[in-house]
Amino acid sequence: MATFKALSRGTQIVLVAGPLLFLSLFFTWQHLEVDYGSAGVTTASLDGFDAWGLLLALLAAATTTLVALRHLSDLEFSENVPWGTVTLGLGAATGSVALVKNLTDANSSWASYGFVALAVAVALGTYLDWTARRNRRPLVAQKRRGLKSAA
């Protein structure tokens, strides 16, 4: 628990909202009415796994895994890759795909709007981490410039 509390707020949000978003795909996202003619009408409850839902599951899993590996493990990541920007892109894609999925689904359930909020939370968490890292970077660049000019 102490390790989790030591993480940045954005990382905490992603590590909580990401797995919850993935699990939400197993719950009801749509209520479709099926007309059986003279036999009557029934309502079918559909979970979140369709084409958009599968993409959403992959994005949520990838974003959460990358954030967890970057902040909770001792793995060394290449410094040539802007991992903060990659994570931000994955988070933004997660939020966008969830929004598109919910807008294109017919008869979305009320809970699906909460599930979209989880995806937006993942995007917000990656954005918070990205801005925090960008705000720290200019100080390092200024120190480096000062050392170069002194040499």
N, C-alpha and C positions, 0 to 999 in steps of 0.2 A: 504494500500500500504506500509505503514511503517513496518507492521508486515512481509510482504513478503520480503522486502529488508533486514530485520534483520536475515533472514534464511541463512543457509550456501548455497554455490553455488550449491552443489550437490542436496540439497533438492529443490532449485529453479528449477533446470533442470528437476527433476522428476515430480514436480507439474505442469510444463508446457508441457513437452513431453508426459507424461502418458495419460492425457485426449485427446491430439491431436492424439496419436496413436490409442486410442479406437475409436475416430471419423473417423479415416482414413479407418477403416474396412468397412465403408459404401460407400466408393468411389471405383473406378475401380482398381482392382489389376491384372486382366487378360483380354486379348483380344483373344477370341477363334474364329477360322474360322469354320463355319458350311457349309458343302457342301450339297446342296439340289438337286444334280444331274443336270438335264437339266434346272431346275428353277433358278440355279445360286448359288453363294456363298455369304454368309453374315458373318459379324463379330459380335459376341456376347460379350458384356462387362459384366464381372462378378465381383461382389464385393468381399471383403476379407473374407466373412463368409462361410468357409467350416470347416472341422474338425480341421485343424491347426489354422484357423482364430478364431474359438470359443475358443480354448485353449489360443490363444494370447490375446483375449479380456478379458478372466478371469484373466490371469496373469497381464495384464496392469491395470485392475481395482483393483486387490488385492495389487499390488505394490504401486499404487498411494494412495489408501485408507490407507494402513499401514503407509506410509510416512506422509500423512496428519494428521493422528491421533497422531502419535508420536511427531510431531513438531508443530502442530497448536492447539492441545487440551490440556486440563488439566487432561486427564486420566492418571492413574498410571499404568504403565506396570511392570510386574514381573521382578525383577532384576536377576532371575535365568535363564532367557531366553536371549540368545545373539541376541537381536533384530536387531542390525546392520548386523550381519551375515545372519539372516533370510531375511532381506531386500535385501542384496547383492545377495543371492541365487535367490530370486524372480526376481530381475533385470537381472541377468545373464540368467535365464531361459527365460525371455521375449525377450531378444536380440537373443538368440539361436533359439527359436521357430520362430521368425520373419524371420531369415535367412534361416532356413530349409523350411519354408512355401514358401518363394520367390524362392528358388532353386528347389523345387519340383513342383511349379506351371508351367504349360505349357503356353508359350507366355505371360510372365509377362509384365505389362505395365511399361512405364518409371516412372510413379509416384510411383509404388510399391517399387522402390529402395529408394525413398525419405522416404517412410513409414518405411522401414527397418532402415533407418538412425535415425528415431524417436525412434525406439526400442533400437538401440545402444545407443542413448542419455539417455534413461531410465537406461540402464545398467551402463553407465558411471556415471550418477548422484548417483546411489546407491554405486558405487565403491568409488567415491570421499567422500561420507559421511562415508563409512566404514574405509577408510584410515585416515580420519581426526579424527575419534573416536579412532582408534588404536594408532595414534601418541600422543594423549592426555593421554591414559591409563598408559604408563610407568611412567609418572611423579607422578601420584597418587600412583602407586605401590611402587615407591622409597620413597615417603613420609611415607607410611605405614610401610615399612621396617625400616626406620629410627626411627619411634616411637616405634616399637616393640623392637628393639635392645637397645634403651635407657631405656626401662622399665625393 
